Amino acid sequence: MAAAGPAGNLAIAAAALLLIRVGLVVGWFEPPAQATLDRLVDAASGAANGGAADFFAHGLSVLAMLNVILAVFNLLPLPPLDGASVVTLFLPEKLARRVAEVHRAPGLSFVGLVAAWQLFPMLTRPLFDLVVALLHPGLY
């Protein structure tokens, strides 16, 4: 159950990235001069309907990056995030129950949130670079 949220985020991100790739192939989108978190692609300069293409380029970029970031954030193995529960799926049953008991401590949840808050900014840039490399191999 804990993996459902991150799996949903990854499915949405995959759909958005697929639509972006299709848009790049058919010529609706083109690589931007500089990719940003909210601008993975630009509307193609010769697009028939530049306003709609720009709207979709921006919207799909935000949808893809937001869901990649949310999925990875939620998979951090720190309580109260989903990753803390996902880890127990790979443990022997007795150890998984023990870990689940420890995760229920309210103080540990606070520590987990603070740790995630400090750790996650270090992960954002590599995630962004990975997504850009997948969309635009060899360009940046």
C-alpha positions in Angstrom: 0.0 0.0 0.0 2.8 2.4 0.8 4.3 2.1 -2.7 1.0 3.1 -4.3 1.6 6.9 -4.0 5.1 6.9 -5.4 4.1 4.4 -8.1 1.2 6.7 -9.1 3.7 9.6 -9.2 6.0 7.6 -11.4 3.2 6.6 -13.7 2.1 10.3 -14.2 5.7 11.3 -14.7 6.2 8.5 -17.3 3.1 9.6 -19.2 4.1 13.2 -19.2 7.6 12.4 -20.3 6.2 10.1 -23.1 4.0 12.9 -24.3 7.0 15.3 -24.3 9.1 12.7 -26.3 6.2 12.4 -28.8 6.0 16.1 -29.1 9.7 16.3 -29.7 9.5 13.6 -32.4 6.6 15.1 -34.3 7.9 18.7 -34.1 5.5 20.3 -31.6 8.3 20.8 -29.1 12.0 21.6 -29.2 14.8 21.6 -26.6 15.0 24.9 -24.8 18.1 27.0 -24.8 18.4 26.1 -21.1 16.2 23.5 -19.4 14.7 24.4 -16.1 12.4 22.6 -13.6 9.4 24.1 -15.3 10.7 24.2 -18.8 12.0 20.9 -20.1 10.9 21.8 -23.7 9.7 24.8 -25.6 7.0 25.0 -28.2 8.5 24.6 -31.7 9.1 27.9 -33.4 7.1 26.7 -36.4 4.2 25.2 -34.4 0.8 25.9 -36.0 -0.7 26.9 -32.7 2.1 28.4 -30.7 0.0 29.4 -27.7 -1.4 25.9 -27.1 1.9 24.2 -27.8 3.6 26.5 -25.3 0.9 25.8 -22.8 1.4 22.0 -23.2 5.2 22.3 -23.2 5.1 24.2 -19.9 2.3 22.1 -18.3 3.9 18.7 -19.3 7.3 19.9 -18.0 5.9 20.9 -14.6 3.8 17.7 -14.4 6.8 15.5 -15.2 9.3 17.1 -12.9 6.8 17.6 -10.0 5.9 13.9 -10.1 9.5 12.7 -10.4 10.4 14.8 -7.4 7.4 13.7 -5.3 8.0 10.0 -6.1 11.6 10.1 -5.0 10.9 12.3 -2.0 8.2 9.8 -0.8 10.5 6.9 -1.3 13.1 8.2 1.1 13.4 5.5 3.8 12.5 7.9 6.6 9.3 7.8 8.7 6.7 9.2 8.1 7.4 9.0 4.3 6.3 6.0 2.3 9.8 4.8 1.8 10.0 3.8 5.4 7.2 1.4 4.9 8.4 0.2 1.5 11.7 -0.9 3.1 9.8 -3.3 5.3 8.6 -5.2 2.2 12.1 -6.4 1.7 12.8 -7.5 5.3 12.0 -10.8 7.0 8.5 -10.7 8.6 9.7 -10.6 12.2 12.2 -7.8 11.5 9.6 -5.9 9.4 7.2 -5.9 12.3 9.8 -4.6 14.6 10.8 -1.8 12.2 7.1 -0.9 11.8 6.8 -0.6 15.6 9.8 1.7 15.8 8.4 3.9 12.9 5.2 4.6 14.9 7.1 6.7 17.4 6.0 10.3 16.9 9.5 11.7 17.7 11.0 9.6 15.0 8.6 11.0 12.4 9.7 14.5 13.3 13.3 13.5 12.9 12.5 11.8 9.6 10.9 15.0 8.2 13.8 17.2 9.3 16.3 14.8 7.8 14.3 14.6 4.5 14.1 18.4 4.5 17.9 18.6 4.7 18.7 15.7 2.4 16.3 16.2 -0.4 17.7 19.5 -1.8 20.9 17.5 -2.6 18.9 15.0 -4.7 16.9 17.5 -6.8 19.7 18.5 -9.1 20.7 15.0 -10.0 17.1 14.1 -10.6 16.6 17.0 -12.9 19.8 16.2 -14.8 18.7 12.6 -15.2 15.3 13.7 -16.7 17.0 16.2 -19.0 19.5 13.6 -20.2 16.6 11.2 -20.9 14.7 13.8 -22.9 17.6 15.4 -24.7 20.5 12.9 -24.9 23.8 14.6 -25.7 22.4 18.2 -25.8 23.4 19.5 -22.4 
